[in-house]
Structures are given as C-alpha cells and as structure tokens.
Amino acid sequence: MDYAYGIGMFVIINIHHDGGGDPKFGAWICNAATDYDGTLARYKTLWTQIAERFKDYDERLIFESMNEVGFDSLSESKAFETLNNLNQEFVNLIRSTGGKNPTRHLLIAGYWTDIAKTCDSRFVMPQDEAGRCIVSVHYYTPWDFCTTNIKNEWGTSTEQAEMERLITMMKTNFVDKGIPVIIGEYAASGNDFNSCVFFCEKLVKLCHDYGIATFLWDNGNGQFDRSTNTWRSEQMHSALLRAVSGEDYTPEKAA
C-alpha cells in the first residue's frame, strides 16, 4: 500500500482467490450456497480485520467485496439473492468501521463479474447512504481468445458488435443511472498480436467514451515487463494511450 501510494497510484484490495471458482486455491465464499451463516461469519471477520488495518488510508484505496463469485448450485433467483446479501453485508460492515471507511469508494462484485449476468434485473446494487458504490465486472469475451491461444484472431464485424453490445449494456444499466463501472480485468492472449492490440484498443476506447474505467490483467508474463518496468510492445502501449486520449477516431486493426 505504502509503495503504491508513494508513486501516486490508486489501490484496490479484494479477497481474490477466496471467491467461487478456484477451490484448489482455497476458495470458500462459494460455501455460502450450503452454509450461509458460517460463511458470512468468516467473511465479516476477514473484512473487519482489513477495514481496521487500512481505515486511515485516503480515497485512493478502494475495497472490493469479492472476486468472480457465483452460486450456480442454487436456483438462479436464490443465487442472485445470496450474492446480493453478501454485497450488502460488505457495505454495512465497511461503513460501520472508523477512519475514512464511512465514505470510502467500494467496488461491488457483479455475478461472476460477468456482464450479462450482472445486468440481470435480479442483481441488485447494495443500499449505501454514502452513495459511493461502483459495480465491478470483467471482460473476457470470447474466453478462448482472451485467456488462451486456442482462438488466435479477433476483429470480425460480428465480434466487434458483440463487444459493443455488452459494453453498451453496462452503460445503459449502470452508467446512465449514475452508478460508476470498473472493468477490473481484461486481456487478450491470442497468438495474432495485431488482433490482441485491436481488441484491447477497441475495448478501452469504447469504455473510456462511456466513462468506464478499464484495467489490463497482467501478471508480469504479459504486456508489461516488471523486471525492467517497461512495456514489451510499444505498439500495445501506444494503442492504449491513444484509446484514452479523448481523440475522436475509430480503432482499426493493423494489417
């Protein structure tokens, strides 16, 4: 935290692999489907400790309720209700602690952080007297291009239209209603690098034009070399800077 603050960065703290999809990493929040009270007690204990430890850090610190959590073993309505309840408990807890926490911006996890599921009417943003909740989603569509090299190319008119449709859904359901949106993860992993650059530039520009913040998922083996603190590709770096420049243009795929 202090290192990030020292170089002028914002920080998001979440309980990442405690979520619903990675039991081999020790995921346990998914257990709320069968033991809600026990899971909630553990969840509240953990967040109480985090909130107390970081309560005096200013607004550059954001707490995020959880990461990629769903309850697909339940009926759909009950699954949404379970997530909604946990998100509300998160807000209530953070607001009840001291320091800067009563007015801190809070990032609220959508259902599996999936755009279509989060735009479902059964997903409900928590009540918050401070009015400082942000919805959290991820963008990995299509999955086999974004996270693997099974699909190498991207950029057909149909693929672009699908991206535009999904991001417009976030604008309509949240941004236009005064609810901020963060895309906390996106990536492109296909072997065709021009497709990867085009995908990232189009996504970031589309989101930037709608007032949606985007964050590239990069664990150090991707676009940014953490040993030298440099981008591995100036083409990608320039494309992302261009996308948030405010310039009125249409991204195009390099030949």
Sequence and secondary structure as in RCSB ss.txt:
>XXXX:A:sequence
MDYAYGIGMFVIINIHHDGGGDPKFGAWICNAATDYDGTLARYKTLWTQIAERFKDYDERLIFESMNEVGFDSLS
ESKAFETLNNLNQEFVNLIRSTGGKNPTRHLLIAGYWTDIAKTCDSRFVMPQDEAGRCIVSVHYYTPWDFCTTNI
KNEWGTSTEQAEMERLITMMKTNFVDKGIPVIIGEYAASGNDFNSCVFFCEKLVKLCHDYGIATFLWDNGNGQFD
RSTNTWRSEQMHSALLRAVSGEDYTPEKAA
>XXXX:A:secstr
 HHHHHTT  EEE   TTSSS GGGT  GGGGGT HHHHHHHHHHHHHHHHHHTTTS TTEEEE  SS   TTS 
HHHHHHHHHHHHHHHHHHHHHSSTTGGG  EEEE GGG HHHHTSTT      TT  EEEEEEE SSHHHHSSSS
S     HHHHHHHHHHHHHHHHHTGGGT  EEEEEE    S HHHHHHHHHHHHHHHHHHT EEEE   SSSSEE
TTTTEES HHHHHHHHHHTS          
